[in-house]
Amino acid sequence: MADRIYLDHAATTPVRPEALSAVSEGLRRWANPSSPHAEGRAARAALEDARARIKAALGWSGELIFTSGASESIALALGRRERPLLVSAIEHDSVLRLSGDAPRVPVLPGGAVDRDLLAALLAKAENPLVAIQHVNSETGTIQGIGDIAGEVRDAGGLLFCDCSQSAGKYALPDADMIAISAHKFGGPPGIGALLVREFAMLNPGGGQEFGYRGGTENLPGALGMAAALEARAVDADGTAQWLAALRPALLDLQMKLTDAGGVQIAPGGSAAVATWAMPGVKSAAQLIRFDMAGFAVSAGSACSSGTLKTSHVLGAIRTPAPLAECAIRVSVGWTTTPDQIASFARCWADIARDARSRAA
C-alpha cells in the first residue's frame, strides 16, 4: 500500500503522529473522568485541558461539547431544537435525515446559497434554526457565512454550520453552533465536538458533558484531537499552510484535467476538495481504473440499495445528468504532495485518452 496515492481526504485523513502519540499517552493513564477518585480527577483535569486547548487552537470563545463525531454533533444541535428549521439543499445526508420536511434553501448553479430565496424563507419563519454547511463535502463550495449569519440573526434566528470539511483547514465561520470531526483534520476517529455560543441554545439530554450528552468521555480521543489541531501551522488568515502550499499544484491539476477533457463541477471553491467529470466514462468505471492504477478517490454519486442514484448535491446545483453520472471526487490533505497531484493528472489524462480511443 506504500506506493499508492490517497486522494480521498474528504472521507477521512491519516492520523497525525502527534495525535497518535497523544492517544497512546491517554490510553496509558486512562481513567473515567467522572470517577471521584484521584485517577478520575486526573483524567477530568486532562479532559478539561484538552477542551481548552481545542478551543484556543480554533479561536472559539464559546462552549465545547465532546461527541463521537460530526454526525452526533449534528444530531445534538438539530434534534433538540424548539425552533423551526431551514436547511440548505446541499447539506450532508446526516443533516437532511434529521430535517424531515423542513424547507430546503435552494442554491445557485455554483453551489452558493440563493440569498434572495433564503431571505424569503427567513421572513416566513419565526426565529428559525438555519443549517448551512461551511464547505461542501463534494464540490468544495465555500458559503459566505459572514453575510448569511447577519441575515439569520436579523430574523431572530440561530445559525448552525457543519464544519466537518473546513475545521482545521480554514478559520471557523461566524456561527452560533458548529459541528467538527477530528478524523477530518488528522485527529483520531470516534471523537468530535459541538461548538455552541451558549448552552442555553440547547436542551439538556445526558449525564455527561455538562448534562448535554450521555456516555463516558473519550479522553484519549480528546487528547489526540487537541494534538492534531495544535500540530498544524496556519497562515495569517487561518488557512492551513499545507493547503496553501498545494495551491500551485492544484491550479496545474485544474489546467491539465481541463486540457484532457475534464469538467470541474462548481469550480472556485475550497482547494481541498473538488468534483470532476470525465465525459463519457461512468463514475464506477473510473473508480476501478484509478484504483488499479494506485489512486484512492471516491465517486460523485452514491450507490444505495444496489441502485445508482445521482448525488443530491449535484442535483441541487443542476448538474446535467451526463456529467453527474461521470463525476468523481478528488480531495487532498496534510499528507498530499505536489508530486502525487502531478501523478494523478497524468493518470487522468491516460484514462481519458484511452476512453476516447475506445469510443473512436
Disulfide bonds with the S-S distance in Angstrom:
none
